[in-house]
Amino acid sequence: MSEHWDESYEELLKDALPRLAEQGEVRADVRLKPVGLDSLATVEVLIRLENSYGIKIPDEELTPGVFDTPATLWALVERCRGGRTAA
């Protein structure tokens, strides 16, 4: 598990992206598209993140670079958890 995110985040990604789970540990810099992050998986991940962390991710935060790696996606979660966009 990364020192930057909790275990439930890693499990959430593995559940939504089975090819990521096959790699074992989720590295912060692994590219998400090659392990199955397509448009449907993106929506699934977003819904899971909002439900799991009690956040609302505003549309203006949904930029392409956000979905590059687990680290860039976790940075979005942290911004939202910081109170700016609490549910």
N, C-alpha and C positions, 0 to 999 in steps of 0.2 A: 504494500500500500504506500502511496506517496505521502510524504510528510505534510503535503499541502491540502489534502482532501480527506474526507472520512471514508470509512469502508463502504458505507451504503452508496456513495457516489460511484465507486468502482464497480460494485455489484449492479447498479442501475445500468451502467454502460455495458457491462458484460451480458446482461439479460437482453438488452435491446440490440446488441451487436455480437451475435454468436461467434463470428470469426475473430473478434477481439478477445473473447473469452478463451479461445483455443490457444492464444499466445501466452496464457498464464497471467503474470503480473501486468497491470496496465501502466505503461510508461507515460510520462507526461508529454513526451514529444512524438508519440506514435500518430501517424496521419489517420484520421477517422474514415475518410472516403474509401481508401483501399480495403478497409475491414468491414465495409458494408453500410456506411452512413450515406444513404440515398435520401430522396425527399420524404418518403414515408417513414423511414427510421428517424429522420430529423424531427418530424412532428411527434412521433412516439417519445423520443428523448425529451423534448420540450415539455410535453404533458407530464411525464414522469418527474422531471425536475421540479415543475411547479407544484405538483401534488406532494412530493417527498419533502420539499423544503419550505412549503407554505409561502411561495413567492409568486409574483406575477411578472413575467418577462415582457416588457413593452416592445412593440413592433420595431421601434427605432433602434433597439439593441440587437436586433436580429440581422447582423451584417455577415457577409460570407466568411470573413476571417474568424468569426466566433467559433465556427465549427471545424476548424482545422485540426486541432489536437485536444486531448483531454484537458490539458493545461489552459488553453484559450477558452474552452467551454466552462471550466471551473471558475475562471476569472469573472465570467458573466454571472455565474451563480453567486459568487462573493459580492459583486457589486449590488445585486438585487437583495441579498441578505443584509447588506449594510444599511438598509432602511430606505434607500432611495425609491425602491419599487416594491415594498412589502405588500403582501396580499391583504 
